[in-house]
């Protein structure tokens, strides 16, 4: 369960584990983060928590409360450091999209403390769930480029850091750059490459819009602070 102070992993009555946002991400002390859950040799089929320090010990105690065959198997090797939140048995594209969105949401909440209070507002949380259910929230794969012109345009964009690092989508509160300035910057970078084909402005414009400017944001706008609070923090 996501709450304003972190996440609450439910166990037996009175045995819940609280993991604060301030400890999100690997470190030398106590830490936790969301990770993929694997079963067998396929790809990820769910989501799990990976943790260290006191957080890992607390989650281990929670796991030991589950007397199942799969629990005993999953205590072996690297999987023993993981606590599954949702453990499917087969690959499912819908589960994949939800898993990636949940991971990105936790990354955003760890970075944006101003988003967290909205988790205590039932109306905001309900809106977040509706937005996730009705909006495409699949990961946007990085464009690799096949044609030479596409590869050269992509290289120029990478050199200008025109990419969305959180699984290919921007967060809803990220400022949108001026589209014409972005297109012109990429054109100049392509023209500065002595080994590139002559810059084709219509192609570059279409490419930049499709793979950067026009990508829909993650549907987390329900957690943005009220406008009056945003204006005070700017």
C-alpha positions as CSV (number, residue, x, y, z in Angstrom):
1,X,0.0,0.0,0.0
2,X,1.3,3.4,-1.0
3,X,1.1,6.0,1.8
4,X,2.4,9.5,2.3
5,X,5.4,8.4,4.3
6,X,6.4,5.3,2.2
7,X,4.9,1.9,1.4
8,X,3.2,-0.5,3.8
9,X,3.7,-4.2,3.1
10,X,0.9,-6.1,4.9
11,X,1.6,-9.3,6.7
12,X,-0.2,-10.9,9.7
13,X,-2.2,-8.6,12.0
14,X,0.3,-6.3,13.6
15,X,3.1,-7.6,11.4
16,X,3.1,-4.9,8.7
17,X,6.4,-3.5,7.4
18,X,6.8,0.2,6.7
19,X,9.4,1.3,4.2
20,X,9.9,5.1,4.0
21,X,10.4,7.0,0.8
22,X,13.7,8.5,2.2
23,X,15.3,5.0,2.0
24,X,14.2,4.3,-1.6
25,X,17.1,3.1,-3.8
26,X,20.2,1.0,-3.1
27,X,22.7,2.4,-0.5
28,X,25.2,1.2,2.1
29,X,22.7,1.2,4.9
30,X,19.0,0.4,5.1
31,X,17.3,0.6,1.7
32,X,14.6,-0.8,-0.6
33,X,13.3,-0.4,-4.1
34,X,10.8,-2.1,-6.4
35,X,12.3,-4.7,-8.8
36,X,11.1,-7.3,-11.3
37,X,9.8,-10.6,-10.2
38,X,10.9,-13.6,-12.2
39,X,9.6,-17.2,-12.4
40,X,11.5,-19.8,-14.3
41,X,13.5,-18.7,-17.4
42,X,11.1,-16.2,-18.9
43,X,10.9,-12.4,-18.5
44,X,9.5,-10.5,-15.5
45,X,6.0,-11.7,-14.5
46,X,5.4,-9.5,-11.5
47,X,6.8,-7.0,-9.1
48,X,8.8,-7.4,-5.9
49,X,10.7,-5.5,-3.3
50,X,14.4,-5.8,-3.1
51,X,15.9,-4.5,0.2
52,X,19.0,-4.3,2.4
53,X,19.8,-3.7,6.0
54,X,17.0,-3.5,8.5
55,X,14.4,-3.3,5.7
56,X,15.6,-6.7,4.3
57,X,15.4,-8.3,7.7
58,X,11.9,-7.0,8.3
59,X,10.8,-8.3,5.0
60,X,12.4,-11.7,5.6
61,X,10.4,-12.0,8.8
62,X,7.3,-11.2,6.9
63,X,8.1,-13.8,4.3
64,X,8.7,-16.5,6.9
65,X,5.1,-16.1,7.9
66,X,4.0,-17.5,4.6
67,X,4.1,-21.3,4.8
68,X,3.9,-22.2,1.1
69,X,5.9,-24.3,-1.3
70,X,6.8,-21.4,-3.5
71,X,8.0,-19.4,-0.5
72,X,10.4,-22.2,0.4
73,X,11.8,-22.4,-3.1
74,X,12.1,-18.6,-3.4
75,X,14.3,-18.4,-0.3
76,X,17.2,-19.8,-2.4
77,X,19.9,-17.7,-4.0
78,X,19.4,-14.2,-5.3
79,X,15.6,-14.6,-5.0
80,X,15.9,-14.8,-1.3
81,X,16.5,-11.0,-1.2
82,X,13.2,-10.3,-3.0
83,X,9.7,-10.2,-1.5
84,X,7.0,-10.5,-4.2
85,X,4.1,-8.1,-4.2
86,X,2.5,-9.7,-7.2
87,X,3.9,-13.0,-8.4
88,X,2.3,-14.2,-11.6
89,X,3.2,-17.5,-13.3
90,X,3.1,-16.4,-16.9
91,X,4.0,-13.3,-18.9
92,X,1.2,-10.8,-19.3
93,X,1.5,-7.5,-21.2
94,X,-1.1,-5.8,-18.9
95,X,0.8,-6.9,-15.8
96,X,4.0,-5.7,-17.5
97,X,2.6,-2.2,-18.0
98,X,1.3,-2.1,-14.5
99,X,4.6,-3.3,-13.1
100,X,6.6,-0.6,-15.0
101,X,4.2,2.1,-14.0
102,X,4.3,1.2,-10.3
103,X,8.1,1.2,-10.4
104,X,8.2,4.6,-12.0
105,X,5.6,5.9,-9.6
106,X,7.7,4.9,-6.6
107,X,10.8,6.5,-8.2
108,X,8.8,9.7,-8.7
109,X,7.5,9.7,-5.1
110,X,11.0,9.2,-3.7
111,X,12.2,12.2,-5.7
112,X,9.1,14.5,-5.3
113,X,8.1,14.9,-1.7
114,X,5.4,17.4,-2.7
115,X,3.5,14.5,-4.4
116,X,3.3,12.4,-1.2
117,X,0.6,14.2,0.8
118,X,-2.0,13.5,-2.0
119,X,-1.7,9.8,-1.2
120,X,-3.7,10.6,2.0
121,X,-6.6,12.1,-0.1
122,X,-9.0,9.3,-1.2
123,X,-10.3,11.4,-4.1
124,X,-6.8,11.9,-5.5
125,X,-6.0,8.2,-5.2
126,X,-9.3,7.3,-6.9
127,X,-8.4,9.6,-9.7
128,X,-4.9,8.2,-10.0
129,X,-6.4,4.7,-10.3
130,X,-8.9,5.8,-12.9
131,X,-6.2,7.5,-14.9
132,X,-4.0,4.3,-14.8
133,X,-7.0,2.2,-15.9
134,X,-8.0,4.4,-18.8
135,X,-4.6,5.7,-20.1
136,X,-1.8,3.9,-22.0
137,X,1.0,3.5,-19.4
138,X,3.2,0.9,-21.1
139,X,6.9,1.5,-21.1
140,X,8.1,3.3,-24.3
141,X,11.1,1.4,-25.6
142,X,14.2,3.4,-26.6
143,X,14.3,3.9,-30.4
144,X,17.3,2.1,-31.8
145,X,17.1,3.4,-35.4
146,X,17.4,1.3,-38.5
147,X,17.9,3.6,-41.4
148,X,21.1,5.6,-41.5
149,X,19.3,8.9,-41.2
150,X,17.3,7.7,-38.2
151,X,20.5,6.5,-36.5
152,X,22.2,9.9,-37.1
153,X,19.2,11.8,-35.8
154,X,19.0,9.6,-32.7
155,X,22.7,10.1,-32.0
156,X,22.2,13.9,-32.2
157,X,19.3,13.6,-29.7
158,X,21.3,11.5,-27.3
159,X,24.1,14.0,-27.4
160,X,21.6,16.7,-26.5
161,X,20.2,14.5,-23.8
162,X,16.7,14.6,-25.4
163,X,15.4,11.4,-23.9
164,X,13.0,10.4,-21.1
165,X,15.0,8.4,-18.6
166,X,12.0,7.0,-16.6
167,X,11.1,4.1,-18.9
168,X,10.6,6.4,-21.9
169,X,7.9,8.8,-20.7
170,X,8.1,12.2,-19.0
171,X,6.5,12.9,-15.6
172,X,3.4,15.1,-15.8
173,X,5.0,18.1,-14.0
174,X,8.1,18.2,-16.2
175,X,8.2,21.4,-18.2
176,X,7.8,20.9,-21.9
177,X,10.6,22.4,-24.0
178,X,9.9,24.7,-27.0
179,X,9.4,22.3,-29.9
180,X,11.0,24.6,-32.5
181,X,14.0,25.1,-30.4
182,X,14.4,21.4,-29.9
183,X,14.1,20.7,-33.7
184,X,16.6,23.3,-34.6
185,X,19.1,22.1,-32.0
186,X,18.9,18.6,-33.4
187,X,19.3,19.9,-36.9
188,X,22.4,21.8,-35.9
189,X,23.9,18.8,-34.2
190,X,23.2,16.6,-37.3
191,X,24.8,19.2,-39.5
192,X,27.9,19.4,-37.3
193,X,28.5,15.7,-37.8
194,X,30.9,15.5,-40.8
195,X,29.9,11.8,-41.4
196,X,26.1,12.3,-41.4
197,X,23.9,12.6,-44.4
198,X,22.7,16.1,-45.3
199,X,20.1,17.2,-42.7
200,X,16.6,16.6,-43.8
201,X,14.5,19.1,-41.8
202,X,11.0,17.4,-42.4
203,X,12.5,14.1,-41.4
204,X,14.2,15.4,-38.3
205,X,11.1,17.3,-37.2
206,X,8.8,14.2,-37.6
207,X,11.4,12.0,-35.8
208,X,11.9,14.3,-32.9
209,X,8.2,14.8,-32.4
210,X,7.4,11.1,-32.6
211,X,10.2,9.9,-30.3
212,X,10.5,12.7,-27.8
213,X,8.1,15.7,-28.0
214,X,4.8,13.9,-28.5
215,X,5.3,11.0,-26.0
216,X,2.5,11.1,-23.5
217,X,3.5,11.6,-19.8
218,X,3.0,9.1,-17.1
219,X,-0.6,9.4,-15.9
220,X,0.3,10.6,-12.4
221,X,-1.1,14.1,-12.6
222,X,-3.6,13.3,-9.7
223,X,-0.7,13.4,-7.3
224,X,0.5,16.9,-8.3
225,X,0.1,19.4,-5.5
226,X,-2.7,22.0,-5.8
227,X,-1.9,25.0,-8.0
228,X,-1.6,27.5,-5.1
229,X,1.0,25.3,-3.4
230,X,2.9,24.8,-6.7
231,X,3.1,28.6,-7.2
232,X,4.5,29.0,-3.7
233,X,7.3,26.5,-4.3
234,X,8.3,28.0,-7.7
